[in-house]
């Protein structure tokens, strides 16, 4: 008589996709037990859970999320739309978001709008068609009209970094007004007499940083001529290029500025590169401060002073908010989470005049 051979699911023998029912039959337990073990349900003993997980790993089982979503109404997927995938600020936000959600069994799909409002809407429509559990957006749009349709859908909408007036929704970001104040106070404190602001877009972030700049200059009885507020056409995707190109404009100003508050670090790093090419000393002739505190700000030719927006925490706090929303039995009221920025001073503002009263 031939020796007994342990039965194996037919799909494994034929190299077909492993299903939950195959693992259940293989271990002699119910599909419900397998499902609960994979979700770390308290009903399942440690021994059973370990046995299931061991077999799952051996068979390289991958849950069918589409089938699961039909049963649970959840896809376990969160969408994130940002203006620029290469921008370290948004990369840091995405990392904080993803790490916090992954621990709870959720995964993040990331896409870029390339600072194009029309493309942002297309990406939003695509994500909504896939019935994601929540959508997170750092919007580049000037009008939130199309976001209203998202807000009325089943998937919660969370805005990050940028918000809209008269459009209440969940929001997580940094205090941009305070960021503008901190940067300007720092330039005044180190002795800068002629301060220029390279301002960002006409959105909530750009407006608040500009107001922080203007209010601080007014507090110190500093005049702000019209030419001391210089708009930057592109701040994320091509911010470095425009920052570098604007150095010639700054050089032609009379008198030439000796302090520069840049809307973000990408622009500021472009300015430093452009100043170096033009023979302008940073910080002695031109002190430069940005906003964002990118993780390589201390590694460039002249380490960049910046305002830390706590980008990674924006991501993790957004994840925490998403989980709270999804666990709530009913749709919750809109929550706003504002993180407090802080000054990080480096070589780009370490002037010899630092510490002198103005």
C-alpha positions as CSV (number, residue, x, y, z in Angstrom):
1,X,0.0,0.0,0.0
2,X,1.4,3.4,-1.0
3,X,2.3,5.7,1.9
4,X,-0.2,8.5,2.7
5,X,0.6,11.8,1.2
6,X,-0.6,15.0,2.9
7,X,-3.3,16.6,0.9
8,X,-2.5,19.9,-0.7
9,X,-4.9,22.4,-2.3
10,X,-5.2,21.7,-6.0
11,X,-4.5,25.4,-6.7
12,X,-1.1,25.1,-5.1
13,X,-0.2,22.0,-7.1
14,X,-1.2,23.7,-10.4
15,X,0.4,27.0,-9.4
16,X,-2.9,28.9,-9.3
17,X,-3.8,31.8,-7.1
18,X,-4.1,30.8,-3.4
19,X,-7.5,31.6,-1.9
20,X,-8.5,31.9,1.7
21,X,-10.7,28.8,1.5
22,X,-7.7,26.8,0.3
23,X,-5.8,27.7,3.4
24,X,-8.8,26.9,5.6
25,X,-9.2,23.5,4.0
26,X,-5.4,22.9,4.2
27,X,-5.4,23.7,8.0
28,X,-8.8,22.1,8.7
29,X,-10.4,25.3,10.0
30,X,-13.1,27.6,8.8
31,X,-12.6,30.6,6.4
32,X,-13.9,32.8,9.2
33,X,-11.0,31.6,11.4
34,X,-8.5,32.4,8.7
35,X,-10.0,35.9,8.2
36,X,-10.0,36.7,11.9
37,X,-6.4,35.4,12.3
38,X,-5.3,37.7,9.5
39,X,-7.0,40.7,11.1
40,X,-5.5,39.8,14.5
41,X,-9.0,39.3,16.0
42,X,-9.1,38.7,19.8
43,X,-11.3,35.6,19.3
44,X,-8.4,33.7,17.8
45,X,-5.8,32.1,20.1
46,X,-2.1,32.9,19.7
47,X,-1.3,29.4,18.6
48,X,-4.0,29.3,15.9
49,X,-2.9,32.8,14.7
50,X,0.7,31.7,14.4
51,X,-0.3,28.5,12.6
52,X,-2.3,30.5,10.1
53,X,0.3,33.2,9.5
54,X,3.0,30.5,9.0
55,X,0.9,28.8,6.3
56,X,0.0,32.1,4.7
57,X,3.7,33.0,4.4
58,X,4.6,29.5,3.1
59,X,1.9,29.8,0.3
60,X,2.6,33.5,-0.3
61,X,-1.1,34.2,0.0
62,X,-2.2,37.7,-1.0
63,X,-5.7,38.9,0.0
64,X,-8.1,39.8,-2.8
65,X,-8.8,43.4,-1.8
66,X,-11.4,43.8,-4.5
67,X,-13.4,40.9,-3.1
68,X,-12.9,42.0,0.4
69,X,-14.1,45.5,-0.4
70,X,-17.3,44.1,-1.8
71,X,-18.0,42.5,1.6
72,X,-16.7,45.1,4.0
73,X,-17.3,48.3,1.9
74,X,-13.6,49.2,2.5
75,X,-10.7,49.0,0.1
76,X,-7.9,49.6,2.7
77,X,-6.6,52.2,0.2
78,X,-6.0,55.9,0.9
79,X,-5.4,58.3,-2.0
80,X,-2.9,61.2,-1.7
81,X,-2.6,63.9,-4.4
82,X,0.2,66.4,-4.1
83,X,1.6,69.1,-6.5
84,X,5.0,67.5,-6.9
85,X,6.2,64.0,-6.1
86,X,9.8,65.1,-6.1
87,X,9.3,67.9,-3.6
88,X,10.9,66.7,-0.4
89,X,8.2,68.4,1.7
90,X,5.4,66.3,0.2
91,X,7.6,63.2,0.1
92,X,8.1,63.6,3.9
93,X,4.3,64.1,4.4
94,X,3.7,61.0,2.3
95,X,6.2,59.0,4.4
96,X,4.6,60.1,7.7
97,X,1.1,59.3,6.3
98,X,2.1,55.9,4.9
99,X,4.0,54.7,7.9
100,X,1.2,55.5,10.3
101,X,-1.5,53.9,8.1
102,X,0.4,50.8,7.3
103,X,0.4,49.8,10.9
104,X,-3.4,49.7,10.8
105,X,-3.6,47.7,7.5
106,X,-4.1,50.7,5.2
107,X,-2.0,51.5,2.1
108,X,-1.4,54.8,0.3
109,X,-1.7,55.5,-3.4
110,X,0.2,58.7,-4.3
111,X,-0.1,60.8,-7.4
112,X,1.0,64.3,-8.6
113,X,-1.0,67.2,-10.0
114,X,2.2,68.8,-11.3
115,X,0.7,72.2,-10.0
116,X,-2.0,71.8,-12.7
117,X,-5.6,72.2,-11.4
118,X,-7.1,70.4,-14.4
119,X,-4.8,67.4,-13.9
120,X,-5.6,67.4,-10.2
121,X,-9.3,67.1,-10.9
122,X,-8.6,64.2,-13.3
123,X,-6.5,62.4,-10.7
124,X,-9.3,63.0,-8.2
125,X,-12.0,61.5,-10.5
126,X,-9.8,58.5,-11.1
127,X,-9.3,57.9,-7.4
128,X,-13.0,58.3,-6.7
129,X,-13.8,55.7,-9.4
130,X,-11.7,53.2,-7.4
131,X,-13.8,53.8,-4.3
132,X,-10.9,54.6,-2.0
133,X,-11.5,54.8,1.8
134,X,-10.3,58.4,2.0
135,X,-8.7,61.0,-0.2
136,X,-6.0,63.5,1.0
137,X,-5.2,66.5,-1.2
138,X,-2.6,69.3,-1.1
139,X,-4.6,71.2,-3.7
140,X,-3.1,73.6,-6.3
141,X,-6.5,74.8,-7.4
142,X,-7.7,78.3,-6.9
143,X,-11.4,77.2,-6.7
144,X,-12.7,74.4,-4.5
145,X,-15.8,73.9,-6.6
146,X,-14.9,70.4,-7.8
147,X,-13.8,69.4,-4.3
148,X,-17.4,69.8,-3.1
149,X,-18.5,66.8,-5.1
150,X,-15.7,64.8,-3.4
151,X,-16.8,66.0,0.0
152,X,-20.3,64.8,-0.7
153,X,-19.1,61.3,-1.6
154,X,-18.7,58.3,0.7
155,X,-14.9,58.8,0.9
156,X,-13.8,61.4,3.5
157,X,-11.8,64.4,2.1
158,X,-8.9,65.7,4.0
159,X,-7.0,68.8,2.8
160,X,-3.4,69.2,3.9
161,X,-1.1,72.2,3.7
162,X,-3.6,74.3,1.7
163,X,-7.1,75.2,2.7
164,X,-10.0,77.3,1.2
165,X,-12.1,80.1,2.7
166,X,-15.8,79.3,3.0
167,X,-15.1,75.6,2.3
168,X,-15.2,73.8,5.7
169,X,-13.5,70.4,5.5
170,X,-11.0,68.3,7.5
171,X,-7.6,70.0,7.4
172,X,-4.1,69.3,8.6
173,X,-1.3,71.8,8.2
174,X,1.2,74.3,9.7
175,X,0.5,77.8,10.9
176,X,1.7,79.7,7.8
177,X,1.1,83.1,9.3
178,X,3.4,82.3,12.1
179,X,6.0,80.9,9.6
180,X,6.0,84.3,7.8
181,X,6.5,86.1,11.2
182,X,9.3,83.8,12.3
183,X,11.2,84.1,9.1
184,X,10.9,87.9,9.0
185,X,11.7,88.4,12.7
186,X,14.9,86.4,12.2
187,X,16.1,88.5,9.2
188,X,15.4,91.7,11.2
189,X,17.2,90.2,14.3
190,X,20.4,89.5,12.3
191,X,20.6,93.1,11.1
192,X,19.0,93.0,7.6
193,X,17.8,96.5,6.5
194,X,16.3,95.8,3.1
195,X,14.2,92.7,3.2
196,X,12.4,91.2,0.2
197,X,9.8,88.5,0.1
198,X,9.7,86.0,-2.8
199,X,6.0,85.2,-2.4
200,X,4.2,82.1,-3.4
201,X,0.9,81.5,-5.2
202,X,-2.4,83.3,-4.3
203,X,-3.6,80.4,-2.1
204,X,-4.0,80.1,1.6
205,X,-0.3,79.3,2.2
206,X,1.0,82.1,0.1
207,X,-1.4,84.7,1.5
208,X,-0.7,83.8,5.2
209,X,3.1,83.8,4.8
210,X,2.8,87.2,3.0
211,X,0.6,88.6,5.8
212,X,3.1,87.3,8.5
213,X,5.8,89.1,6.6
214,X,3.9,92.4,6.2
215,X,2.6,92.5,9.8
216,X,6.1,91.8,11.2
217,X,7.6,94.6,9.0
218,X,4.9,96.9,10.2
219,X,5.5,96.0,13.8
220,X,9.2,97.0,13.4
221,X,8.2,100.2,11.5
222,X,9.8,99.0,8.3
223,X,8.5,100.2,5.0
224,X,7.7,97.6,2.3
225,X,8.0,99.2,-1.2
226,X,5.9,97.4,-3.8
227,X,9.0,96.0,-5.5
228,X,10.0,94.2,-2.3
229,X,7.3,91.6,-2.8
230,X,8.3,89.5,-5.8
231,X,5.9,86.8,-7.1
232,X,7.4,83.4,-8.2
233,X,5.5,81.8,-11.1
234,X,6.2,78.2,-10.1
235,X,7.1,77.3,-6.5
236,X,7.2,73.5,-6.4
237,X,7.9,71.8,-9.7
238,X,10.3,74.5,-11.0
239,X,10.8,76.6,-7.9
240,X,14.6,76.1,-7.9
241,X,14.9,77.3,-11.5
242,X,12.8,80.5,-10.8
243,X,14.7,81.2,-7.6
244,X,18.0,81.1,-9.4
245,X,16.7,83.3,-12.3
246,X,15.4,85.9,-9.9
247,X,18.8,86.6,-8.5
248,X,19.6,88.9,-11.4
249,X,16.4,90.8,-10.7
250,X,17.4,91.2,-7.0
251,X,20.9,92.3,-8.1
252,X,19.5,95.1,-10.2
253,X,17.3,96.5,-7.4
254,X,18.5,99.8,-5.9
255,X,19.3,99.4,-3.1
256,X,20.0,95.7,-3.4
257,X,18.3,93.7,-0.7
258,X,20.4,92.2,2.1
259,X,17.7,89.9,3.4
260,X,15.4,87.5,1.6
261,X,12.4,85.5,2.8
262,X,11.6,82.8,0.3
263,X,8.2,81.2,0.1
264,X,9.7,77.7,0.3
265,X,13.1,76.0,0.5
266,X,13.1,74.9,-3.1
267,X,13.1,78.6,-4.2
268,X,15.6,79.5,-1.5
269,X,18.1,76.8,-2.7
270,X,17.7,78.1,-6.2
271,X,18.5,81.6,-5.0
272,X,21.7,80.4,-3.2
273,X,22.9,78.7,-6.3
274,X,22.1,81.8,-8.4
275,X,23.8,84.1,-5.9
276,X,26.9,81.9,-6.0
277,X,27.0,82.1,-9.8
278,X,26.7,85.9,-9.7
279,X,29.4,86.3,-7.1
280,X,27.0,87.4,-4.3
281,X,28.0,86.2,-0.9
282,X,25.4,84.4,1.2
283,X,24.9,85.4,4.0
284,X,27.1,88.5,4.2
285,X,25.7,90.3,1.2
286,X,22.4,88.5,1.1
287,X,20.9,86.5,4.0
288,X,18.4,83.8,2.8
289,X,15.8,82.0,4.7
290,X,13.2,79.5,3.3
291,X,10.3,77.5,4.6
292,X,9.9,73.7,4.9
293,X,13.1,72.7,6.6
294,X,13.8,70.0,4.0
295,X,15.9,67.1,5.2
296,X,19.0,68.1,3.2
297,X,18.9,71.8,4.0
298,X,22.1,71.4,6.1
299,X,24.0,69.6,3.2
300,X,23.9,72.2,0.5
301,X,26.8,74.6,-0.3
302,X,25.5,77.1,2.2
303,X,23.3,75.3,4.7
304,X,19.8,76.9,4.5
305,X,18.0,78.5,7.4
306,X,14.4,77.6,7.3
307,X,11.1,77.4,9.1
308,X,10.3,73.8,10.0
309,X,6.7,73.0,9.1
310,X,6.9,69.6,10.8
311,X,6.1,67.9,7.5
312,X,6.4,64.3,8.7
313,X,4.0,65.0,11.6
314,X,1.5,66.5,9.1
315,X,1.4,63.1,7.5
316,X,1.2,61.1,10.7
317,X,-1.5,63.4,12.2
318,X,-3.5,63.1,8.9
319,X,-3.3,59.3,9.3
320,X,-4.6,59.5,12.8
321,X,-7.5,61.8,11.7
322,X,-8.4,59.4,8.9
323,X,-8.5,56.4,11.2
324,X,-10.8,58.4,13.6
325,X,-13.1,59.3,10.8
326,X,-13.3,55.8,9.4
327,X,-14.0,54.3,12.9
328,X,-16.8,56.9,13.7
329,X,-20.3,55.4,13.3
330,X,-21.5,58.6,11.7
331,X,-19.9,61.3,9.6
332,X,-18.1,63.6,12.0
333,X,-17.8,67.4,12.1
334,X,-14.9,68.8,10.2
335,X,-11.7,69.0,12.2
336,X,-8.8,71.4,11.8
337,X,-5.3,70.5,13.0
338,X,-2.7,73.3,12.9
339,X,0.9,72.5,13.9
340,X,3.2,75.2,15.2
341,X,6.3,75.8,13.0
342,X,9.7,76.6,14.4
343,X,12.8,78.5,13.3
344,X,15.9,76.5,12.3
345,X,18.8,78.9,11.8
346,X,21.8,77.7,9.7
347,X,24.7,79.3,7.8
348,X,22.6,81.1,5.1
349,X,21.6,83.7,7.8
350,X,24.7,83.6,10.0
351,X,25.8,87.2,9.2
352,X,28.6,88.9,10.9
353,X,26.1,91.6,11.9
354,X,24.0,89.0,13.8
355,X,23.0,90.1,17.2
356,X,23.3,93.8,16.5
357,X,20.2,95.9,17.2
358,X,18.4,97.5,14.3
